[in-house]
Amino acid sequence: MSTLDLLLQLDESKLKKPSKEVEMKRLSELLGEKIIFKVEALTPKKMDEIQTMSTDEEKETMNMGELQLLAVMEGVKEPNFKSKELMDKFGVYTPKDLIRKILLPGEIITLYGIVGDLSGFDGGAIEEVKN
């Protein structure tokens, strides 16, 4: 059976975005309870939007810090960093400021890596076929 035939048999409802739950150890220690973040893969469209928002077209460079913040903001589904209640609690006006207030730089980079892995950037998503 050809690859096309196999793809035609694929049930579209099974094409769910990968997700995982991760414990934020430092926050868990501070609160005395497990703090679990739910992280989900980004769609190609969302990744394109994030890359566009992180690119300085005049300099033709990408702001990696901005890219990481936006990917974490969109990839972390729980807690919702866009929550007005959470932003009010921490006295910030934007989700990016909330992330910077709650998380350490290494935690942001680690979460960015998890979002990337779930989105297929882990290097294991495709395997070369050897004849």
N, C-alpha and C positions, 0 to 999 in steps of 0.2 A: 504494500500500500504506500502511496506517495505521501510526502509531507503535507501537501495540499489537501489530500483526502483526509488525513489525520486531523488537520486543523479544522476542516469542515465538520468533523464530528465532535469538536470540542464544545462542551456546554459553557456558554458565555457566563453563566452565573458562578462558575468556578474561578473566574478571573478576578479574584478579590486581591486587594493590596495586602502584602505581607505586613504583619505587625508583631510586636513583642512588648512585654512588660519588663521594665528594668527598675531595680531599687537604687535610689539616690542615697548612698550610705551616709554622707555627711549630714544631710537633712534628716535622715532617720535617727542618727545619733542625737541631733539637736532636739528633736521632738519626742524621742523615746518610743516611737512607733515606726513601722516600715512606711516609707514614703515611696510609692510606686508610680512611675511615669509610664503611660502607654504611648508607644512610639509606632508610627506607621510609615510605610513607603510613600514617596511623593509620586504624583502622576507626571508623565512627560510634560504636559502643559504647565503644571505648577513649577516644575524644575526650570522650564524655559522662562517663566515669569520671574523667578528668583534670580536667575542668571542675568536677565535684562536689568532688573532693579539694582544689581550689584556691579554693573559695568559702567565705567566712566568712558563714554564714547569718544570724548576729546583726546584722552590719553591712551585710549585703547587698552585699558587695564581693568582687571577685576579686583574689587575690594573683598578679600577673603573673609575678613571679619564680618562684613555685611552679609555675605553669602552664607556663612555659618549661622549667624543670628536668624536670618530669614528661614533657612532650612529647619532649624530647631523650632521656630515659631509655628511653622506649618506642619512639621512632622510629628511634634509632640501633641497628641490629642487629649491627653489627660495628665496634668491639669491644662486647662485652656488658658494659654497666656494672653488671650484677647478678652478675658473676663474683666468686665468693668469693676466688679466687686473685688477681685484680686488686685487690680491696679490701684483702686482707691485705698485698699488696706495698706499697700506699700508706698503710697504717695507718689505714684508715677502716672504719666499720661499716655505712654505707648507700650505695646507688648514688648518691643525691643528693650525699653528701659526696665521693664519688669524682669525680663530674663537676666539682664545685667545685674539687677539688684539681688535676685534670689540665687543665681548660679555663679560659680567660680569659672574663670576662663577655661581651665582644663575640663570642667564638667560640660561646658558648651561644646568644646571640640569633641569630646567623647560622644555626646548626644548627636552631634553632626555626623560623626562616623557611623553611628548606629542607623541613623536615617539613610545615609548613603548606602550602607550594606543592604538594608531592606529594599532600597530602590534599585538594586542591581549593580552597584559600583564596587562590590567586594571582590571582583575578579573571578568568582566561582560561578557566575551566572551562565557562562558559555564555555563549552568544552570543545576543543578541536577534535575532529574525528580523524583517526589515523587509519589508513588503509593497509 
